[in-house]
Amino acid sequence: MTDTPARPFPELADADAWVAYLAGRPLPTRLSSLERLRKETEADSSTLMSVTPIVKSDPVLCILVIRAAQELHAAKGSDVTGIDHAIGSLGLDRLGQLARQSKGLRLHPARVAHLQYFRAIANSHHAATQCAQWLRSRHATYAEKAWAAALCYGIGIWSLWLHAPLHMDRIQRRVADDGLDPVRAEIETLGCTTQQISLGLARSWQLPPLAVAALDHDTSPSLRTLDKLHQRTLSEPGLTRDELKELSHLVQQHFFPVKLANWLTLTLNRQWSGTRVLRIFAIIGDYLDQELPETASQIHRNCALSSQLYHVPGTLAPAAEMLMMPDSTLAAEHLSARELELYRGRFPEPAPLERDSETADDDTGVADARSFERITGRLRDGHEIYRRPAHILQALLKGLSDGLGLPRIALQLVQHPQRTVRTAQVIGIDATDPLAGFSLELDSSALYHQLCNRPGCIWINRDTRERMLPLLPEALRAALAERDGLLMSVFMRDRAVAIVYADAGDSGPLSAPQRDRFRELCDGASEALQRMLKAAPDPGTGAAR
């Protein structure tokens, strides 16, 4: 990162403005990699074969080479098909010119912005490695092209850490300290998502079409489609033939593994455990036609391979985090006071936060934002008051009741020795209601059996009611005949300990944001329970009375 004198900056409030600001700014590579490339291209004995390992060892060099080669191919109406193709297209003379024109960056280990820049690059390399290895295992012919596209997916994040570190620090603080959803924090701070910025840069820099297609929001599956995809991984019987055909068409698209690999690494950037991770693992397993343990093993091997191929001394590789941390700490590390002072005036500064509205926002699915963010933050980061699993389950119920304002909630505990589920606690449900005394043998309900085998969230609404009601136990069918409802399992030690039921009562239909926040709280409870295993290897899971 080069510190420049203070100067005025354009108004940066949307994706177009950010792309205009970032497109002409450099992406420096590691100084050591750049010096090796310069030395090799200037040597009389150099060949493309001797240059190729140097380029491949550094993701930024790969991007620079792909970008330069794509410009040549675009003029001819063709595209770069991989990094080897890009290197061959440029030749030694152009590679030498590129090395002389590029900028290098020496890591300053005391600067968090430097660490986050190289961390973002390592995450993109991790995604590219996962994507390519999956496709090779499927014997796909476009593994190299997908590797390049997956590497390009995070270029917006790379560039933002270099040229807008104060904005990225704000996003980190809002997610880590205030419990805000990462996408919501990006939109609040940048006026758009980092994916939109990456898409704009990919178009501006004429990166390969597969990278552009993968980054395009129009090709991203909706939350409803992702739910169906997860249903397919659970082999649930509720999907229609047309829905299964639509999902098969989605996973056959070349951009799908590129997106999936980056969803995975963006999640693993913050945590290596919990139901959110297991959910993605399950979708990947379905894509690879593998069982979950085999899928997890392959993901771990690919992570180790990526860290072996690309590592910056002074930073923590993804494989090291996988081995050492249940939850990432660097992802939440903030700029130091000295850095903040150093960067002010030298880089754009985010607009002050408007904190005068901490109450409900219908578009977020939250009834009490302060309560919701406090509880999600405590579930994510841990808190001294959570000493037993029962405390975490109580916090979950409080988040659903106070934070989301859901009027009717039931906590159903899973009793594995007896293979049963029974209601342990209710909120807003009358004692005479069948839900209050609900008890079920797991083997008698395929839907409950699947929820207990793999993490999942089921949303019963106008669109799904006709299909889902026949799969529900009788007590739930009666409760949801005319109401919207949600069901989700909470996991600990890789098995379900509870199923949470909630419905809208007489307040009308549930919204997609309410469903998302419901899932966020349940995921947070599972992650908190998983962390508790270190302190209490064999805790009880009974709900507090």
C-alpha positions in Angstrom: 0.0 0.0 0.0 1.4 3.3 -1.0 0.6 6.3 1.3 -0.2 9.3 -0.8 -0.7 12.9 0.1 -4.2 14.0 1.1 -6.4 14.9 -1.8 -10.2 15.2 -2.5 -12.0 12.0 -3.5 -15.1 11.6 -5.7 -18.4 10.7 -4.0 -18.5 7.0 -3.7 -22.1 5.9 -3.2 -22.8 3.2 -5.7 -21.1 0.4 -7.7 -20.4 2.6 -10.8 -18.6 5.2 -8.7 -16.5 2.6 -7.0 -15.5 1.0 -10.3 -14.5 4.3 -11.7 -12.4 5.0 -8.6 -10.7 1.6 -8.5 -10.4 0.6 -12.1 -7.3 2.8 -12.8 -5.6 2.0 -9.5 -2.9 -0.7 -9.4 -3.0 -4.1 -7.8 0.6 -4.6 -6.5 2.0 -8.1 -6.2 4.5 -9.4 -3.7 7.7 -7.6 -4.3 9.7 -10.9 -4.1 7.5 -12.5 -6.8 7.8 -9.5 -9.1 11.6 -9.4 -8.7 11.8 -13.1 -9.6 9.7 -12.6 -12.7 11.8 -9.6 -13.8 15.0 -11.5 -13.3 13.8 -14.5 -15.1 12.4 -12.6 -18.1 15.7 -10.7 -18.5 17.8 -13.8 -18.4 19.1 -15.1 -21.7 18.2 -18.7 -20.8 14.6 -17.9 -19.9 11.7 -19.8 -21.5 8.0 -19.9 -21.1 8.4 -23.1 -19.2 10.7 -21.4 -16.7 8.5 -18.3 -16.3 5.2 -20.2 -15.9 5.9 -21.5 -12.3 6.8 -17.9 -11.2 3.5 -16.5 -12.5 1.4 -19.3 -11.1 2.9 -18.9 -7.7 1.3 -15.5 -7.2 -2.4 -14.9 -7.8 -1.9 -11.2 -8.5 0.6 -12.0 -11.3 -2.0 -14.4 -12.6 -4.7 -11.7 -12.7 -2.3 -9.2 -14.4 -1.3 -11.8 -17.0 -4.9 -13.0 -17.7 -6.0 -9.3 -18.0 -3.2 -8.5 -20.5 -3.8 -11.7 -22.5 -7.6 -11.2 -22.6 -7.0 -7.8 -24.2 -5.2 -9.5 -27.0 -7.8 -12.1 -27.4 -10.7 -9.7 -27.3 -9.4 -7.9 -30.3 -9.6 -11.3 -32.2 -13.0 -12.2 -30.8 -11.6 -15.1 -28.6 -11.1 -15.6 -24.9 -8.4 -16.8 -22.5 -9.1 -20.4 -21.4 -6.7 -20.6 -18.5 -3.4 -19.3 -17.0 -1.2 -21.5 -19.2 -3.1 -20.2 -22.3 -2.6 -16.6 -21.1 1.1 -17.0 -20.5 1.6 -18.6 -23.9 -0.5 -15.9 -25.6 1.7 -13.1 -24.2 5.1 -14.6 -24.8 8.4 -13.7 -23.1 8.7 -10.2 -24.5 5.3 -9.0 -23.3 5.7 -10.8 -20.0 9.0 -9.0 -19.4 7.3 -5.7 -20.3 4.4 -6.5 -17.9 7.0 -7.3 -15.1 8.7 -4.0 -15.6 5.5 -2.0 -15.5 3.9 -3.7 -12.5 4.2 -2.5 -8.9 5.4 -4.6 -6.0 4.4 -4.4 -2.4 6.4 -5.5 0.6 4.2 -6.7 3.5 4.2 -4.4 6.5 3.2 -6.9 9.3 2.1 -4.1 11.7 -0.5 -2.9 9.2 -3.8 -4.8 9.3 -4.8 -3.4 5.8 -1.7 -5.2 4.4 -2.6 -8.4 6.1 -6.2 -8.2 5.0 -5.1 -7.5 1.4 -3.0 -10.7 1.3 -5.6 -12.6 3.2 -8.2 -11.7 0.6 -5.8 -12.9 -2.2 -5.3 -16.2 -0.3 -9.0 -16.7 0.0 -9.5 -16.2 -3.7 -6.7 -18.6 -4.4 -8.3 -21.1 -2.0 -11.6 -20.7 -4.0 -9.9 -21.2 -7.3 -8.2 -24.4 -6.0 -11.4 -25.8 -4.6 -13.2 -25.1 -7.8 -10.6 -26.6 -10.1 -10.2 -29.7 -7.9 -13.9 -30.4 -7.9 -14.1 -30.1 -11.6 -11.1 -32.4 -12.1 -12.8 -35.0 -9.9 -15.8 -34.7 -12.2 -13.6 -35.0 -15.3 -14.9 -31.6 -16.5 -13.0 -30.1 -19.5 -13.2 -26.5 -18.2 -11.3 -26.8 -14.9 -8.6 -24.3 -15.9 -11.0 -21.8 -17.2 -13.0 -22.1 -14.0 -9.8 -21.7 -11.9 -9.1 -18.4 -13.5 -12.8 -17.2 -13.1 -12.8 -18.2 -9.4 -9.6 -16.3 -8.8 -11.1 -13.2 -10.3 -14.2 -13.3 -8.2 -12.7 -11.4 -5.2 -10.8 -8.7 -7.1 -13.1 -6.0 -5.6 -12.3 -7.0 -2.1 -8.5 -7.0 -2.9 -8.7 -3.5 -4.4 -10.9 -2.1 -1.6 -8.4 -3.2 1.1 -5.7 -1.4 -0.8 -7.5 1.7 -1.9 -10.4 2.1 0.6 -9.2 0.5 3.9 -11.3 2.8 6.0 -14.5 1.6 4.3 -13.5 -2.1 4.7 -12.6 -1.5 8.3 -16.1 0.0 8.9 -17.6 -3.2 7.3 -15.5 -5.4 9.6 -16.6 -3.5 12.7 -20.3 -3.5 11.8 -20.2 -7.3 11.3 -17.9 -8.2 14.2 -19.1 -5.7 16.8 -22.7 -4.9 15.8 -23.7 -8.4 14.5 -24.8 -7.0 11.1 -25.2 -9.3 8.2 -22.1 -8.9 5.9 -24.0 -8.0 2.8 -26.1 -5.5 4.7 -22.9 -4.0 6.2 -21.4 -3.7 2.7 -24.5 -1.9 1.3 -24.7 0.4 4.3 -21.0 1.4 3.9 -20.3 1.2 0.2 -23.8 1.7 -1.3 -23.5 -1.7 -3.0 -22.0 -5.1 -2.5 -18.4 -6.1 -3.0 -19.6 -8.6 -5.6 -21.1 -5.7 -7.7 -17.7 -3.9 -7.5 -15.9 -7.0 -8.6 -18.3 -7.4 -11.5 -17.7 -3.8 -12.6 -13.9 -4.3 -12.4 -14.1 -7.6 -14.3 -16.0 -5.8 -17.1 -13.7 -2.8 -17.0 -10.6 -4.9 -17.1 -12.1 -7.2 -19.8 -11.6 -10.3 -17.7 -12.8 -13.7 -19.2 -16.5 -14.0 -19.8 -16.9 -16.9 -17.2 -15.6 -14.5 -14.5 -18.2 -11.9 -15.5 -21.0 -14.5 -15.6 -20.1 -15.9 -12.2 -20.1 -12.4 -10.7 -23.3 -11.3 -12.3 -26.2 -11.0 -9.7 -28.6 -12.1 -12.5 -27.0 -15.5 -12.5 -27.1 -15.9 -8.7 -29.8 -18.3 -7.5 -32.4 -16.7 -5.3 -32.7 -17.7 -1.6 -35.7 -19.8 -2.5 -33.7 -21.6 -5.1 -30.9 -22.2 -2.6 -33.4 -23.6 -0.2 -34.7 -26.0 -2.9 -31.1 -26.9 -3.6 -30.5 -27.8 0.0 -33.8 -29.7 0.0 -32.4 -31.8 -2.9 -29.3 -32.6 -0.9 -31.5 -33.9 1.9 -33.4 -36.0 -0.6 -36.7 -34.5 0.6 -39.7 -35.7 -1.3 -41.4 -32.4 -1.6 -39.7 -31.1 -4.8 -41.7 -31.4 -8.0 -40.2 -32.7 -11.2 -40.0 -29.2 -12.7 -38.1 -28.0 -9.7 -35.7 -30.8 -9.8 -35.1 -30.1 -13.5 -34.5 -26.5 -12.8 -31.9 -27.4 -10.1 -30.2 -29.8 -12.4 -29.9 -27.1 -15.0 -28.5 -24.7 -12.5 -25.7 -27.0 -11.3 -24.7 -27.8 -14.9 -23.9 -24.2 -15.6 -20.2 -23.5 -15.9 -20.5 -20.5 -13.5 -22.1 -22.6 -10.7 -18.9 -24.2 -9.3 -17.2 -20.8 -9.5 -19.9 -19.2 -7.3 -20.1 -22.2 -5.0 -16.3 -22.2 -4.3 -16.4 -18.5 -3.5 -19.5 -18.9 -1.3 -17.5 -21.6 0.6 -14.4 -19.6 1.1 -16.2 -16.4 2.0 -18.0 -18.4 4.8 -14.8 -20.2 5.9 -13.1 -16.8 6.1 -15.1 -16.3 9.3 -15.7 -19.8 10.6 -14.8 -23.4 10.0 -17.7 -24.9 12.0 -21.4 -24.5 12.5 -24.6 -25.3 10.5 -23.9 -22.6 7.9 -20.6 -24.4 7.0 -22.4 -27.8 7.0 -25.1 -26.5 4.8 -22.6 -25.5 2.1 -20.7 -28.7 2.6 -24.0 -30.6 1.9 -24.6 -28.7 -1.3 -21.0 -29.3 -2.5 -21.5 -33.0 -1.6 -24.6 -33.1 -3.8 -22.7 -31.4 -6.6 -19.8 -34.0 -6.3 -22.2 -36.9 -5.7 -20.4 -37.7 -2.4 -21.3 -38.4 1.2 -20.7 -35.6 3.7 -17.6 -37.0 5.4 -15.9 -37.6 2.0 -16.8 -34.1 0.9 -15.4 -32.5 4.1 -12.2 -34.5 3.6 -11.8 -33.3 0.1 -12.4 -29.7 1.1 -9.8 -30.0 3.8 -7.3 -31.5 1.3 -7.9 -28.7 -1.2 -7.5 -26.1 1.5 -4.1 -27.6 2.4 -3.1 -27.7 -1.2 -4.0 -24.0 -1.8 -2.0 -23.0 1.3 1.0 -25.0 0.1 0.9 -23.4 -3.3 0.4 -19.8 -2.1 1.5 -18.4 1.2 2.8 -15.0 2.3 5.2 -15.1 5.3 3.7 -13.1 8.1 0.1 -14.0 7.3 -2.0 -16.9 8.5 -2.8 -19.3 5.7 -6.4 -20.7 5.3 -5.1 -24.2 6.2 -3.6 -22.9 9.4 -7.0 -21.4 10.4 -8.7 -24.6 9.5 -6.4 -26.5 11.9 -6.1 -24.0 14.7 -9.3 -22.0 14.9 -13.0 -23.0 15.2 -13.7 -19.3 14.3 -11.5 -16.9 12.5 -10.0 -14.0 14.5 -8.2 -12.1 11.7 -11.5 -11.7 9.8 -12.7 -9.4 12.6 -9.3 -7.7 13.3 -9.7 -3.9 13.1 -7.3 -1.2 11.9 -5.2 0.1 14.7 -5.6 3.7 16.0 -2.3 4.5 14.4 -3.4 3.1 11.0 -6.7 5.0 11.2 -4.9 8.2 11.8 -2.4 7.4 9.0 -5.1 6.7 6.4 -7.4 9.6 7.1 -7.1 12.1 4.3 -5.1 9.7 2.2 -8.0 7.4 1.4 -11.8 7.9 1.0 -13.6 8.0 4.3 -17.1 6.4 4.9 -20.0 8.6 5.7 -20.9 8.8 9.4 -23.4 6.2 10.5 -27.0 7.3 11.2 -27.7 5.7 14.5 -30.9 7.5 15.3 -33.1 4.6 14.2 -32.4 1.5 16.1 -36.0 0.2 16.0 -37.8 -2.1 13.6 -37.3 -2.0 9.9 -39.9 -4.0 7.9 -37.4 -4.7 5.2 -34.9 -6.5 7.5 -37.3 -8.9 9.2 -36.3 -7.5 12.6 -38.8 -6.2 15.2 -36.1 -4.9 17.7 -32.8 -4.3 16.0 -30.9 -3.6 19.3 -32.1 -6.8 20.8 -31.5 -8.9 17.7 -27.9 -7.5 17.1 -27.0 -7.9 20.8 -28.1 -11.6 20.9 -26.6 -12.5 17.5 -23.4 -10.9 18.5 -23.3 -12.8 21.8 -24.0 -16.1 20.0 -21.3 -15.4 17.5 -18.6 -14.2 19.9 -19.5 -16.0 23.1 -20.5 -14.4 26.4 -19.8 -15.1 30.1 -23.5 -15.6 30.8 -23.6 -18.6 28.5 -22.2 -21.3 30.7 -24.4 -24.2 29.7 -26.2 -25.3 26.4 -29.5 -24.4 28.0 -28.4 -20.8 28.3 -27.7 -20.7 24.6 -31.1 -22.2 23.7 -32.8 -19.6 26.0 -30.9 -16.8 24.2 -32.1 -18.3 20.9 -35.7 -18.2 22.1 -35.3 -14.6 23.3 -33.8 -13.5 20.0 -36.8 -15.1 18.1 -39.3 -13.6 20.4 -37.9 -10.1 21.2 -35.5 -9.5 18.3 -37.7 -10.9 15.5 -41.1 -10.5 17.2 -42.3 -13.9 16.3 -45.5 -14.5 18.2 -45.6 -18.3 18.6 -42.5 -20.3 19.2 -41.8 -23.9 20.4 -38.5 -25.4 21.3 -38.6 -29.2 20.6 -35.7 -31.2 22.1 -34.3 -34.3 20.3 -33.9 -37.3 22.5 -31.5 -39.6 20.6 -31.6 -42.7 22.8 -35.4 -42.8 22.6 -35.4 -41.6 18.9 -38.1 -39.0 19.8 -38.7 -35.3 19.7 -40.8 -33.5 22.3 -41.8 -29.9 23.1 -39.8 -28.6 26.0 -40.8 -24.9 26.1 -43.3 -22.6 24.3 -43.7 -18.9 23.9 -47.1 -17.5 22.9 -48.7 -20.9 22.6 -51.5 -21.9 24.9 -51.0 -24.9 27.2 -54.0 -26.6 25.6 -52.6 -26.3 22.1 -51.4 -29.6 20.7 -48.0 -28.0 20.0 -47.4 -27.5 23.7 -47.6 -31.3 24.3 -46.1 -32.3 21.0 -44.2 -35.6 20.9 -43.0 -37.6 17.9 -41.0 -40.7 17.1 -38.3 -39.6 14.6 -38.8 -42.6 12.4 -42.4 -41.8 11.9 -41.7 -38.5 10.0 -39.3 -38.4 7.0 -39.2 -34.6 7.3 -38.1 -34.6 11.0 -35.7 -37.5 10.3 -34.0 -35.4 7.6 -33.9 -32.3 9.9 -32.1 -34.4 12.5 -29.6 -35.8 10.1 -28.5 -32.6 8.4 -29.0 -28.9 9.2 -32.0 -27.4 7.3 -34.6 -24.7 7.4 -38.2 -25.3 6.2 -40.5 -22.4 5.4 -44.2 -23.1 5.1 -46.0 -20.3 3.2 -48.5 -19.8 0.5 -46.2 -21.2 -2.2 -45.1 -24.3 -0.3 -48.1 -25.1 2.0 -49.8 -27.5 -0.4 -46.7 -29.4 -1.0 -45.3 -29.4 2.6 -48.4 -29.9 4.8 -48.8 -33.6 4.0 -45.2 -34.2 5.1 -45.7 -32.6 8.6 -46.9 -34.3 11.8 -50.6 -33.8 12.5 -50.1 -31.2 15.2 -48.1 -29.0 12.8 -50.5 -29.5 10.0 -53.3 -28.1 12.1 -51.2 -25.2 13.3 -49.9 -24.3 9.8 -53.1 -24.9 7.7 -53.6 -21.2 7.4 -50.5 -19.7 9.0 -46.9 -19.2 7.7 -44.3 -21.1 9.8 -40.6 -22.0 10.1 -38.8 -25.1 11.2 -35.0 -25.4 11.7 -32.7 -27.8 13.5 -30.0 -26.8 15.9 -26.9 -28.9 16.0 -24.2 -29.8 18.5 -21.5 -32.5 18.1 -22.7 -33.0 14.5 -26.1 -34.1 15.5 -29.4 -32.3 16.2 -30.2 -31.4 19.8 -33.3 -29.3 19.1 -35.8 -28.3 16.4 -37.2 -24.8 16.6 -40.7 -24.1 15.5 -42.2 -20.6 14.9 -45.2 -19.3 13.2 -46.8 -16.0 12.4 -49.9 -16.4 14.5 -52.5 -14.0 13.3 -50.0 -11.3 12.2 -50.1 -12.3 8.5 -47.5 -13.9 6.2 -43.8 -14.2 7.1 -41.4 -12.4 4.9 -38.1 -13.7 3.3 -36.0 -11.3 5.6 -37.8 -12.8 8.6 -36.9 -16.3 7.4 -33.3 -15.2 6.9 -33.0 -13.7 10.4 -34.7 -16.8 11.9 -32.1 -19.0 10.1 -29.3 -16.6 11.2 -30.3 -17.0 14.9 -30.5 -20.8 14.7 -27.2 -21.0 12.9 -25.7 -18.8 15.6 -27.0 -21.0 18.4 -25.5 -24.1 16.7 -22.1 -22.4 16.3 -22.2 -21.2 20.0 -23.0 -24.8 21.1 -20.1 -26.1 19.0 -17.7 -23.7 20.6 -18.9 -24.7 24.0 -17.6 -28.2 23.4 -14.1 -27.1 24.2 -15.0 -25.9 27.7 -17.6 -28.6 28.4 -16.9 -31.8 26.5 -20.2 -33.5 27.4 -22.8 -31.0 28.4 -26.5 -31.5 28.9 -28.8 -29.9 26.5 -32.0 -29.5 28.5 -33.9 -26.2 28.2 -34.0 -24.1 31.3 -37.4 -24.0 32.9 
